[in-house]
Amino acid sequence: LHDLLTPREIDVLEHLVKGETNAEIARTLIVSEGTVKFHVKNILRKMNVANRAEATSHYMRLSLRQDA
């Protein structure tokens, strides 16, 4: 994923995996909610997934492979 996503997109993805809302992510990263939406849209496009749940699932599978 580090080759596919920018460092900020990875930050946002890690918050998505925790189940945080766009508003919560925005507050944590000190950016606007619109900026978070922009990053989420790019993450979904780059990962070729339809939604946040799919992105989270894909991230978890990749994480498990790296840990093995």
C-alpha positions in Angstrom: 0.0 0.0 0.0 2.9 2.4 0.6 3.6 2.3 -3.1 0.0 3.0 -4.0 -1.1 5.6 -1.4 0.4 8.8 -0.2 1.5 9.0 3.5 -1.5 11.2 4.3 -3.9 8.7 2.5 -2.4 6.0 4.7 -3.0 8.1 7.8 -6.7 8.5 6.7 -7.0 4.8 5.9 -5.7 3.8 9.3 -8.4 6.0 10.9 -11.0 4.4 8.6 -9.9 1.0 9.8 -10.6 2.2 13.4 -14.2 3.0 12.3 -13.9 6.7 12.6 -16.2 9.1 10.8 -14.9 11.7 8.4 -15.6 14.4 11.1 -13.5 12.4 13.7 -10.7 11.9 11.2 -10.7 15.6 10.3 -10.5 16.7 14.0 -7.7 14.2 14.7 -5.6 15.2 11.6 -6.5 18.9 11.9 -7.9 19.2 8.4 -11.3 20.0 7.0 -14.0 17.3 6.6 -13.9 18.1 2.9 -10.2 17.2 2.8 -10.9 13.9 4.5 -13.6 13.2 1.9 -11.2 14.0 -0.9 -8.6 11.5 0.6 -11.2 8.8 1.1 -12.3 9.1 -2.5 -8.7 8.8 -3.7 -8.1 5.8 -1.4 -11.2 4.0 -2.7 -10.2 4.7 -6.3 -6.5 3.7 -5.9 -7.4 0.5 -4.0 -10.1 -0.2 -6.6 -12.8 -0.8 -3.9 -16.4 0.4 -3.7 -16.6 1.6 -0.1 -14.9 2.1 3.3 -15.7 -1.4 4.5 -14.0 -2.9 1.4 -11.0 -0.7 1.9 -10.8 -1.7 5.5 -11.1 -5.4 4.6 -8.4 -5.1 2.0 -6.1 -3.2 4.4 -6.6 -5.9 7.1 -5.8 -8.7 4.6 -2.6 -6.9 3.5 -1.6 -6.3 7.1 -2.0 -9.9 8.0 0.1 -11.0 5.1 2.9 -8.7 6.2 2.8 -10.0 9.7 3.0 -13.6 8.7 
